[in-house]
Amino acid sequence: MTASDEPLPHTAASSTPMAAENTTVDRDLMLFNNGLAVGVLGGAVTSVALPSLALITLRATPLEMSVLYAAQRFPPAVTALLGGALVDRHRKLLLLTWGKMAGGVLLLCVPLAAYLDWLSLPLLCVVGLLLAAVNDVSSTAGISYLPSLARGDKLASANSKMGALFSFTDAAGSYLASGLIALLGTSRAIVADVASYFLSALCMTRIRTPEPPPRPRPRPPDSTLRQEIRDGLRYTAGHPLLWPLVLSNTALSLAMTAWDVLYLIYVIRQLHWTPVTLAVVMGCASVGGAVGALAGRRLARPRGSWWGVGPLLLCALALQPLILLPVLFAGPGLLWQIIIAVCVTVRFAGATAHGSTQRSVRQGVCDPRYQGRQQSIGTWVTFGPRFLSALAAGALVSVIGLGPSMAVAATATAAGFLVLARSPVRRLRAMPTTDDG
């Protein structure tokens, strides 16, 4: 048999289906990212418009603002664990799609109430609470679904690119918010976010990559949600890398929640910022987030024995309290607005580099059977207590005043660094995998 008579190698024969499969996955990954990015774009509008409605239109007090903030952050305390178990039981993409549609319907109540002159702080609290509950489940589904599209080495890259894309769209959303609020008014600008929910759901319906079916559940009595949640808790709390990361995230989250509540009151009430100014500065935060997301994966690469994943995480956390100090001394005027914008940009660059890196570590070391549950448990532990932090911030202002309360919150952001510095994570250099954990 001559060389020309020999059959084609198997790899050549199979390259076309494999190339087609890769093309489909790349297309679907783009749809997934774009769908979530559209949601971030609209969400940036609401993140400016909703507190502006409360502070300027409804004249909310610091305590009332802390209640509104707490309502938006209470749901993870109830829904996170249940949501994670549900995500591991059902198709993640389906839960994500329906969550986006439900979110659009809920948020539509705010501009409708404003049009009918029914707008009130209790209504904002109820909508914020229900919307956060829906977003919590759909977010868990989305993060848990990503490893179905990006596997192995592509996962860290996908997280990094997704973080950068989200930060860019968040910045665009903040600048869009300033324009929409100036042109349409605060309540009508929220319609842009309503549209973003439905567009995001439309993107998810066009994804065609087969999702691995949920793993079969054990037969009763071990198939109860309670048992599955308990197994997820035991797995996450016993993992040498997952648990320190969760605790560190929790410490930072509690401090930053208190800071964010007080910061909004500070810049609008004492520095006399308009919603447009607030939107522009929040856009700078998103630009910083984009820089952090793009740089995070490159900065996390090992360099000798002194640098890598662990040192990057520690440096990003150490940056948080330091960059808040100038804000405590700020006053009215353009110069201080620029200084605060720079501080916010640097702060979010570090926070996003930390967030995308720690998320890749958690996804990389987690057993696939527990992806949804470890994500939801992390959400529950990290974000569940935030409503208490928001309420505590409002109460603290009434006792010691706004400035000292902000100083306490800024100092408390160092707790995330202290937790991680005492854990095995500090010794990480390369990005770990399931086999390492």
MIMI-874177 format. One line per 8 residues: their letters; for each residue y, x, z of C-alpha. Coordinates in pm, whole numbers, plus 32768, in hexadecimal, padded with zeros to 4 digits. Example, Ala and Ser with C-alpha at 12.3 -4.5 7.8 and 13.67 -1.06 7.14 Angstrom:
<atoms>
AS = 7E3E:84CE:830C ~ 7F96:8557:82CA .
</atoms>
This chain:
<atoms>
MTASDEPL = 8000:8000:8000 ~ 8152:808E:7F9D ~ 8289:807D:806C ~ 830A:7F66:7F8E ~ 81CD:7E9C:7FCD ~ 81EA:7EAB:8146 ~ 8260:7D73:81F9 ~ 83BB:7D6C:828A .
PHTAASST = 83CC:7DDC:83F4 ~ 83C4:7CC6:84F3 ~ 851D:7D22:8571 ~ 85B6:7CEE:841C ~ 850A:7B9F:83F3 ~ 8581:7B29:8545 ~ 86E3:7BB0:8534 ~ 8771:7A7C:848B .
PMAAENTT = 8704:7982:8597 ~ 8775:7A71:86A8 ~ 88C5:7AA3:85FF ~ 88EA:792B:85DD ~ 8895:78FE:874C ~ 8995:7A04:87B2 ~ 8A9A:795C:86D7 ~ 8A56:780D:877E .
VDRDLMLF = 8A6D:78A4:88D8 ~ 8BB4:7957:8884 ~ 8C41:7814:87F6 ~ 8BD7:7750:8928 ~ 8C5E:7857:8A14 ~ 8DAB:7838:8960 ~ 8D9F:76BB:8984 ~ 8D48:76DF:8AF4 .
NNGLAVGV = 8E65:77D1:8B37 ~ 8F5E:770B:8A69 ~ 8EFC:75C6:8B11 ~ 8F31:7656:8C6B ~ 906E:770B:8BFC ~ 9104:75C4:8B81 ~ 90C3:7536:8CDB ~ 9172:7661:8D79 .
LGGAVTSV = 9299:762E:8C8D ~ 92C4:74C6:8CFE ~ 9279:7515:8E68 ~ 939B:760B:8E71 ~ 9485:74EC:8E20 ~ 9400:741B:8F41 ~ 940B:7542:9032 ~ 9585:7545:9002 .
ALPSLALI = 95C3:73D1:8FD1 ~ 94FC:7347:90F8 ~ 95A3:740F:9213 ~ 96F3:73DC:9167 ~ 96BC:7264:916F ~ 966B:7277:92DF ~ 9783:7364:9348 ~ 989F:72EF:9266 .
TLRATPLE = 9855:7188:91FF ~ 97A9:710D:933C ~ 9860:71F8:942E ~ 9723:7267:94DF ~ 9746:7323:962A ~ 968A:746D:966B ~ 9580:73AE:972C ~ 955B:72AC:9615 .
MSVLYAAQ = 953C:73C6:9518 ~ 942B:7463:95EA ~ 9375:7312:95ED ~ 938D:72FA:9470 ~ 9313:745F:944C ~ 91F9:741A:9543 ~ 918F:72E1:9482 ~ 916E:73B0:9344 .
RFPPAVTA = 909C:74B2:93FB ~ 8FC4:73D7:94D6 ~ 8EB4:736D:93D8 ~ 8DF5:74B9:93CC ~ 8DA4:748B:953E ~ 8CDE:7354:94DC ~ 8C81:7375:936D ~ 8C35:74E7:9342 .
LLGGALVD = 8AD5:74F5:93D3 ~ 8A6E:73A8:933D ~ 8B0A:7408:91F1 ~ 8A4A:7550:91E2 ~ 88FD:74A4:9222 ~ 894F:73A0:9118 ~ 89AE:74AF:9020 ~ 8860:755F:9053 .
RHRKLLLL = 87AD:7410:9022 ~ 885F:7399:8EE6 ~ 88EA:7414:8D9D ~ 8A1D:74E0:8DF0 ~ 8AD1:74A3:8CA8 ~ 8AAE:732A:8CCF ~ 8B41:7333:8E2D ~ 8C60:740B:8DB3 .
TWGKMAGG = 8CB0:731F:8C92 ~ 8CAF:71E0:8D63 ~ 8D7A:728E:8E72 ~ 8E8C:72DC:8D78 ~ 8E99:7174:8D00 ~ 8EA7:70EB:8E62 ~ 8FBE:71DE:8EBB ~ 9093:7165:8D9B .
VLLLCVPL = 9070:6FFC:8E08 ~ 90CE:704E:8F71 ~ 91FF:711C:8F1B ~ 9282:700D:8E32 ~ 92CC:6F40:8F6B ~ 93F7:701E:8FC5 ~ 94D1:6FEA:8E8E ~ 946B:6E7A:8E88 .
AAYLDWLS = 94D6:6E4F:8FF2 ~ 9620:6EFD:8FAB ~ 965C:6E19:8E7F ~ 9614:6CE4:8F52 ~ 96E5:6D6B:9075 ~ 95B4:6D78:9159 ~ 95BE:6EEC:9197 ~ 9589:6F50:9303 .
LPLLCVVG = 950A:7075:93CF ~ 93C9:6FBE:9435 ~ 937E:6F80:92C3 ~ 93AE:70F2:9274 ~ 92C8:714B:9395 ~ 91B5:705B:9321 ~ 91C8:70CD:91B6 ~ 91CF:723B:9222 .
LLLAAVND = 90A1:720B:9304 ~ 8FC9:7154:9202 ~ 902F:723D:90E9 ~ 8FD5:736D:91BA ~ 8E7E:72D8:9205 ~ 8E37:72A0:9093 ~ 8EBC:73F8:9036 ~ 8DE6:749D:9141 .
VSSTAGIS = 8CA0:7416:90B3 ~ 8D02:7455:8F48 ~ 8D7C:75B6:8F9B ~ 8C32:7609:9045 ~ 8B7C:7584:8F14 ~ 8C54:7653:8E29 ~ 8C2D:779C:8EE5 ~ 8AB6:7763:8F0A .
YLPSLARG = 8A98:770C:8D98 ~ 8B3C:784F:8D1D ~ 8A03:792A:8D54 ~ 8951:7844:8C5D ~ 8A41:78B9:8B4D ~ 8A86:7A21:8BB5 ~ 8962:7AE8:8C3C ~ 892F:7C4A:8CB5 .
DKLASANS = 8A48:7D3D:8C68 ~ 8B0C:7C2C:8BB8 ~ 8B3E:7B68:8CFA ~ 8C3B:7C57:8D99 ~ 8CF1:7C6C:8C4C ~ 8CF5:7AF1:8C2E ~ 8D80:7ACB:8D8E ~ 8E8E:7BCE:8D4A .
KMGALFSF = 8EF4:7B33:8BFE ~ 8EEA:79D7:8C94 ~ 8FCA:7A43:8DB2 ~ 90C3:7ADB:8CBF ~ 90BF:79A6:8BE1 ~ 90F3:78C2:8D0B ~ 9213:7995:8D89 ~ 92BF:7994:8C36 .
TDAAGSYL = 9296:781C:8C15 ~ 9307:77ED:8D7D ~ 9442:78B1:8D2A ~ 9474:77E3:8BF0 ~ 943D:76A8:8CC0 ~ 9544:7712:8DBC ~ 9644:774E:8CA8 ~ 95D8:760A:8C02 .
ASGLIALL = 960F:755D:8D50 ~ 9774:75DE:8D65 ~ 97BF:7555:8C0B ~ 9711:7407:8C3E ~ 97B2:73CE:8D93 ~ 9908:741C:8D03 ~ 98D4:7336:8BD8 ~ 97FF:7219:8C61 .
GTSRAIVA = 981F:7221:8DD9 ~ 9725:728A:8EE0 ~ 9637:7161:8EE0 ~ 9622:7138:8D67 ~ 95D4:72AB:8D3D ~ 9485:726C:8DEC ~ 9411:71AD:8CB5 ~ 93D9:7304:8C17 .
DVASYFLS = 92D1:734F:8D20 ~ 9230:71F9:8CE8 ~ 9209:7251:8B78 ~ 917C:73A7:8BD0 ~ 905C:730A:8C94 ~ 8FEF:723A:8B6B ~ 9014:735B:8A75 ~ 8F45:7436:8B5B .
ALCMTRIR = 8E33:732D:8B67 ~ 8E39:7319:89EA ~ 8DFD:7491:89CE ~ 8CD0:7478:8AB7 ~ 8C32:7364:89E7 ~ 8C2D:744E:88B8 ~ 8B5F:7560:8960 ~ 8A07:757B:88C0 .
TPEPPPRP = 895B:769F:896F ~ 8827:7614:8A21 ~ 8851:761B:8B99 ~ 871A:7680:8C5D ~ 8691:7548:8D07 ~ 86BB:752E:8E7F ~ 859A:75D1:8F35 ~ 8495:74D6:8FAB .
RPRPPDST = 84D4:746C:9111 ~ 83C3:748D:9216 ~ 8305:7354:926A ~ 8372:7288:939B ~ 83C7:72C1:94AE ~ 845D:740F:9440 ~ 8514:7375:9317 ~ 862A:72D8:93E6 .
LRQEIRDG = 8790:7348:93AC ~ 87A4:73AD:9519 ~ 8681:749C:94F4 ~ 870D:7530:93B4 ~ 8862:7561:9455 ~ 87BA:7603:9583 ~ 86F7:76F0:949F ~ 8838:774D:93E9 .
LRYTAGHP = 88EB:7791:9533 ~ 87CD:7867:95B0 ~ 87C5:792E:946C ~ 893E:7966:9459 ~ 8971:79B6:95C9 ~ 884F:7AAC:95C4 ~ 88BF:7B6B:9490 ~ 895B:7CBF:94DF .
LLWPLVLS = 8A5F:7CA5:93C9 ~ 8A9C:7B32:939A ~ 8AEF:7ADF:9503 ~ 8BF7:7BEE:9544 ~ 8CA6:7B8C:9401 ~ 8CA8:7A1E:946A ~ 8D32:7A6F:95C4 ~ 8E3E:7B56:9536 .
NTALSLAM = 8EA7:7A4E:943A ~ 8EBB:7950:9555 ~ 8F9D:7A28:962C ~ 908A:7A66:950A ~ 9082:78FB:9499 ~ 90E3:7871:95EE ~ 920D:795B:9609 ~ 9281:7920:94A4 .
TAWDVLYL = 9269:77A6:94CB ~ 9358:77B2:95F1 ~ 943A:789E:9530 ~ 9443:77C1:93F8 ~ 94A6:768C:94BF ~ 95C4:7744:9569 ~ 962C:77FD:942D ~ 966A:76B8:936E .
IYVIRQLH = 9741:762D:9486 ~ 97FA:7778:94A5 ~ 985D:77A6:9339 ~ 98BB:763A:92FA ~ 9964:75E3:9442 ~ 99FD:772F:94B4 ~ 9A25:77F4:9371 ~ 9A84:76B8:92AF .
WTPVTLAV = 999E:76F4:9188 ~ 9982:75E1:9083 ~ 982D:7573:8FFC ~ 9881:7633:8EBD ~ 98BB:7778:8F80 ~ 977A:7740:9041 ~ 96BC:770D:8EFA ~ 9749:784E:8E63 .
VMGCASVG = 96E8:7920:8F92 ~ 958E:7880:8F9C ~ 956C:78E6:8E31 ~ 95A7:7A4F:8E9B ~ 9487:7A26:8F90 ~ 93A6:79C0:8E72 ~ 9413:7AED:8DA4 ~ 93AF:7BC8:8ECA .
GAVGALAG = 9264:7B13:8EDA ~ 9226:7B5B:8D6A ~ 926B:7CCE:8D9F ~ 9182:7CD5:8ECB ~ 906C:7C22:8E10 ~ 9080:7D0D:8CE5 ~ 909A:7E46:8DB9 ~ 8F9F:7DDF:8EC4 .
RRLARPRG = 8E60:7E29:8E03 ~ 8EE3:7F7A:8D88 ~ 8F64:7FDD:8EDF ~ 8E16:7F7F:8F7E ~ 8D58:8082:8EB2 ~ 8CCF:819E:8F8B ~ 8D92:82E3:8F8E ~ 8CCF:83EA:9047 .
SWWGVGPL = 8C60:8393:91A6 ~ 8DB2:8317:9222 ~ 8E03:81ED:9144 ~ 8D5B:80B6:90BB ~ 8D2B:7F46:9108 ~ 8D48:7F5E:9283 ~ 8E84:8034:9291 ~ 8F2B:7F53:918D .
LLCALALQ = 8EE6:7E20:9260 ~ 8F6E:7ECA:9399 ~ 90AB:7F45:92EC ~ 90F1:7DEE:9257 ~ 90D0:7D4F:93B0 ~ 91A8:7E58:9459 ~ 92BB:7E0D:935F ~ 92E0:7CA0:93C8 .
PLILLPVL = 939C:7CC0:9515 ~ 9471:7DE3:9498 ~ 94F9:7D2A:936B ~ 9561:7BF9:943A ~ 964E:7CBE:951B ~ 9780:7CBC:9433 ~ 976B:7B41:9412 ~ 97A8:7B1D:9588 .
FAGPGLLW = 9904:7BB6:9561 ~ 996A:7AFE:9424 ~ 9AAA:7A37:93FB ~ 9B43:7955:92F1 ~ 9BAE:79DC:91A1 ~ 9B23:7A68:905C ~ 9ADA:7BC6:90E2 ~ 99F4:7B44:91EF .
QIIIAVCV = 994E:7A5B:90F4 ~ 98FB:7B8D:9020 ~ 987A:7C4E:914F ~ 979C:7B2C:91B9 ~ 971E:7B06:9053 ~ 96B9:7C77:9050 ~ 960B:7C54:91A2 ~ 9552:7B1E:912F .
TVRFAGAT = 94E9:7BCA:8FEC ~ 9457:7CF7:90A4 ~ 93B4:7C1A:91A9 ~ 92FD:7B49:90A6 ~ 9298:7C7B:8FDC ~ 91E0:7CFD:910E ~ 9157:7BA8:916D ~ 90CC:7B64:9011 .
AHGSTQRS = 9031:7CBE:8FF1 ~ 8F8B:7C7F:9141 ~ 8F21:7B1E:90E5 ~ 8E7F:7B6C:8F96 ~ 8DD2:7CA2:9022 ~ 8D41:7BFB:9158 ~ 8CD3:7AD0:9088 ~ 8C16:7BB6:8F9B .
VRQGVCDP = 8B70:7C61:90C6 ~ 8B03:7B12:9156 ~ 8A82:7A8F:900B ~ 89D4:7BD7:8FBD ~ 8911:7BF7:9103 ~ 88C1:7A86:9135 ~ 8764:79FE:90EE ~ 878A:7907:8FC8 .
RYQGRQQS = 86EB:77F5:909C ~ 8813:7804:9189 ~ 8937:7831:9099 ~ 89C7:76D5:90D1 ~ 8987:76D6:9246 ~ 8A12:7831:928E ~ 8B49:77D4:91C9 ~ 8B73:768C:9284 .
IGTWVTFG = 8B2A:772E:93D5 ~ 8C31:7834:9389 ~ 8D21:771C:932F ~ 8CC9:765B:946C ~ 8CF4:7782:9557 ~ 8E25:7810:94A5 ~ 8EE3:76D7:9444 ~ 8E5B:75D0:9532 .
PRFLSALA = 8F33:7636:965E ~ 9072:765B:958F ~ 90ED:7500:95EC ~ 90F1:7570:9758 ~ 91BB:76A2:96F8 ~ 92B5:75C8:963B ~ 92DC:74DF:9766 ~ 92FC:7606:9852 .
AGALVSVI = 9413:7697:9779 ~ 94DB:7554:9791 ~ 94A7:7543:9909 ~ 9502:76B1:9939 ~ 9652:767D:988C ~ 96AE:7571:9989 ~ 9664:7667:9AA6 ~ 96EA:77BC:9A38 .
GLGPSMAV = 97AC:776F:98F9 ~ 9775:77B1:9785 ~ 97C0:7929:9778 ~ 96DE:7995:9898 ~ 95CA:78B1:9816 ~ 95D8:795E:96C3 ~ 95C4:7AB0:9771 ~ 948A:7A41:982B .
AATATAAG = 93EA:79C7:96E6 ~ 9442:7B0B:962E ~ 93AA:7BE1:9742 ~ 926F:7B0B:9746 ~ 9227:7B5D:95D8 ~ 91AD:7CB4:964E ~ 9079:7C0D:96E8 ~ 8FC4:7C00:9597 .
FLVLARSP = 8FDF:7D7A:9578 ~ 8F63:7DB5:96DA ~ 8E2D:7CDF:96A5 ~ 8DC9:7D8A:9560 ~ 8E15:7EE8:95E4 ~ 8CFF:7EBB:96E8 ~ 8BFA:7E41:95EE ~ 8B03:7EE9:94FB .
VRRLRAMP = 8BE6:7E78:93DD ~ 8CCC:7FA0:9421 ~ 8BB7:808A:93AA ~ 8B8C:7FE0:9259 ~ 8BE1:80B4:912F ~ 8B32:8014:9002 ~ 8B18:7E9F:8FC4 ~ 89D2:7E31:906F .
TTDDG = 88C1:7D50:8FE2 ~ 87BB:7C68:9076 ~ 86C6:7D8A:908F ~ 87BF:7E4C:9162 ~ 87F4:7D2A:9253 .
</atoms>
